[in-house]
């Protein structure tokens, strides 16, 4: 080891190392490609919700009045001469496409009006409770707006007065019934 002097201290430095000789790389053998197992085709089975409709035409009417029909076959569904294995697959090509070229998700049985979308029953008590929660959230937001308004408190005050007028109309309608 050699010593190297710098201001006020002596440092020991290691002798320079010789670079290691690189080993000659053996040529790599190409890896064998694995064979992909072919997917087994599933045997077609009708959904019991669709069974009564075999041989009939299911329809869907778009908002613009366009009517699409789907023929229910013993081994699938047919729309415009193309066969599909499921009601969802038959409805998918009829969906509008967004800017990215993707179609919206769809439930085929709902699309073809075989089943209806379940909706929760609304009781007057549940509606009132929901309205109370919404009012509480609105009051919290208004309180935060008043605190953060600073020199724009006049604008917040006018907005709150408009909301009060709307609630007064609601109160008049509720008491008139």
C-alpha positions as CSV (number, residue, x, y, z in Angstrom):
1,X,0.0,0.0,0.0
2,X,1.2,3.4,-0.8
3,X,0.7,6.4,1.4
4,X,-0.6,9.7,0.0
5,X,-0.1,12.9,1.9
6,X,-2.7,15.6,1.9
7,X,-3.1,18.6,4.1
8,X,-2.5,17.6,7.7
9,X,-3.3,13.9,7.3
10,X,-1.8,10.9,5.7
11,X,-4.1,8.6,3.8
12,X,-3.4,5.1,2.7
13,X,-4.5,4.2,-0.8
14,X,-4.8,0.7,-2.2
15,X,-2.6,-0.3,-5.2
16,X,-4.6,-0.2,-8.4
17,X,-6.2,-3.5,-9.2
18,X,-5.7,-5.2,-12.6
19,X,-9.0,-5.7,-14.5
20,X,-10.3,-9.2,-14.5
21,X,-10.3,-11.0,-17.7
22,X,-13.8,-11.6,-19.1
23,X,-14.8,-15.2,-19.5
24,X,-15.8,-16.1,-23.0
25,X,-19.5,-16.6,-23.1
26,X,-20.8,-19.8,-24.5
27,X,-23.4,-19.4,-27.2
28,X,-26.9,-19.6,-25.7
29,X,-29.2,-22.2,-26.9
30,X,-32.7,-21.0,-27.8
31,X,-35.3,-22.0,-25.3
32,X,-37.9,-24.4,-26.5
33,X,-41.3,-22.8,-26.8
34,X,-44.0,-24.3,-24.6
35,X,-47.0,-25.5,-26.5
36,X,-50.2,-23.8,-25.4
37,X,-53.0,-26.1,-24.4
38,X,-56.0,-25.5,-26.5
39,X,-59.0,-24.3,-24.7
40,X,-61.7,-26.9,-24.5
41,X,-65.0,-25.7,-26.0
42,X,-67.7,-25.8,-23.4
43,X,-70.9,-27.5,-24.3
44,X,-73.7,-25.0,-24.7
45,X,-76.2,-24.9,-22.0
46,X,-79.2,-22.6,-21.9
47,X,-79.7,-20.3,-18.9
48,X,-83.0,-21.5,-17.2
49,X,-84.2,-17.8,-17.4
50,X,-84.1,-18.0,-21.2
51,X,-85.3,-21.6,-21.8
52,X,-89.0,-20.6,-22.3
53,X,-88.0,-18.3,-25.1
54,X,-86.3,-20.8,-27.4
55,X,-87.6,-20.1,-30.9
56,X,-88.9,-16.6,-30.0
57,X,-87.5,-13.2,-30.8
58,X,-86.3,-11.0,-28.0
59,X,-86.3,-7.2,-28.7
60,X,-84.5,-4.2,-27.4
61,X,-85.6,-0.6,-28.3
62,X,-82.9,2.1,-28.2
63,X,-83.7,5.7,-27.1
64,X,-83.7,6.9,-30.7
65,X,-86.3,4.3,-31.6
66,X,-84.0,1.7,-33.2
67,X,-85.3,-1.8,-32.5
68,X,-82.8,-4.7,-32.3
69,X,-84.1,-8.3,-32.4
70,X,-82.4,-11.5,-31.1
71,X,-83.6,-15.0,-32.1
72,X,-83.2,-17.5,-29.3
73,X,-82.0,-20.8,-30.7
74,X,-81.6,-24.2,-29.0
75,X,-77.8,-23.8,-29.2
76,X,-77.4,-20.0,-28.7
77,X,-78.6,-16.6,-29.9
78,X,-78.6,-15.0,-33.3
79,X,-78.5,-11.3,-34.0
80,X,-78.4,-10.0,-37.6
81,X,-77.3,-13.4,-38.9
82,X,-74.4,-13.8,-36.4
83,X,-74.6,-16.6,-33.7
84,X,-73.5,-16.0,-30.1
85,X,-73.2,-18.3,-27.1
86,X,-74.8,-16.0,-24.6
87,X,-77.3,-13.1,-24.4
88,X,-74.5,-10.8,-23.2
89,X,-72.3,-11.7,-26.2
90,X,-75.3,-11.0,-28.5
91,X,-75.9,-7.6,-26.9
92,X,-72.2,-6.5,-26.7
93,X,-71.7,-5.5,-30.4
94,X,-74.9,-3.4,-30.3
95,X,-73.5,-1.2,-27.5
96,X,-72.2,2.4,-28.3
97,X,-68.5,2.7,-28.4
98,X,-66.7,5.5,-26.4
99,X,-63.7,7.6,-27.6
100,X,-61.3,4.8,-26.6
101,X,-63.1,2.3,-28.8
102,X,-64.5,0.3,-25.8
103,X,-68.1,-0.7,-25.5
104,X,-70.0,-0.2,-22.3
105,X,-70.5,-3.3,-20.0
106,X,-73.9,-4.9,-20.5
107,X,-76.0,-7.6,-18.9
108,X,-77.6,-9.5,-21.8
109,X,-80.6,-10.7,-19.9
110,X,-81.5,-7.1,-18.9
111,X,-80.7,-5.8,-22.3
112,X,-83.0,-8.2,-24.0
113,X,-85.7,-7.6,-21.4
114,X,-85.7,-11.2,-20.1
115,X,-85.2,-10.0,-16.5
116,X,-85.7,-6.6,-14.9
117,X,-83.0,-4.8,-13.1
118,X,-83.8,-5.2,-9.4
119,X,-84.5,-1.9,-7.6
120,X,-84.7,-1.6,-3.9
121,X,-88.1,-0.7,-2.5
122,X,-88.3,2.8,-1.1
123,X,-90.4,3.3,2.0
124,X,-91.5,6.7,3.1
125,X,-89.3,6.3,6.3
126,X,-86.2,5.4,4.2
127,X,-86.8,8.4,1.9
128,X,-87.1,10.7,4.8
129,X,-84.0,9.4,6.4
130,X,-82.1,9.7,3.1
131,X,-83.3,13.3,2.8
132,X,-82.2,14.1,6.4
133,X,-78.7,12.8,5.7
134,X,-78.5,14.9,2.5
135,X,-79.6,18.0,4.4
136,X,-77.0,17.3,7.1
137,X,-74.3,17.0,4.4
138,X,-75.4,20.2,2.7
139,X,-75.3,22.1,6.1
140,X,-71.8,20.9,6.7
141,X,-70.7,22.0,3.3
142,X,-72.3,25.4,3.8
143,X,-70.6,25.9,7.2
144,X,-67.2,25.1,5.5
145,X,-68.0,27.6,2.7
146,X,-68.8,30.4,5.2
147,X,-65.6,29.7,7.1
148,X,-63.5,29.8,3.9
149,X,-65.3,32.7,2.3
150,X,-63.2,35.4,3.6
151,X,-64.1,38.6,1.7
152,X,-66.7,36.8,-0.4
153,X,-69.2,36.2,2.5
154,X,-71.8,38.3,0.7
155,X,-71.9,35.8,-2.2
156,X,-72.2,32.9,0.2
157,X,-75.0,34.7,2.0
158,X,-77.0,35.2,-1.2
159,X,-76.5,31.5,-2.2
160,X,-77.8,30.5,1.3
161,X,-80.8,32.8,1.0
162,X,-81.7,31.1,-2.4
163,X,-81.5,27.7,-0.7
164,X,-83.7,28.9,2.1
165,X,-86.3,30.0,-0.4
166,X,-86.3,26.6,-2.0
167,X,-86.7,24.9,1.4
168,X,-89.6,27.3,2.2
169,X,-91.4,26.2,-1.0
170,X,-90.8,22.5,0.0
171,X,-92.3,23.3,3.4
172,X,-95.4,24.9,1.9
173,X,-95.9,21.9,-0.4
174,X,-95.5,19.5,2.6
175,X,-98.0,21.3,4.8
176,X,-100.6,21.7,2.0
177,X,-101.0,18.0,1.6
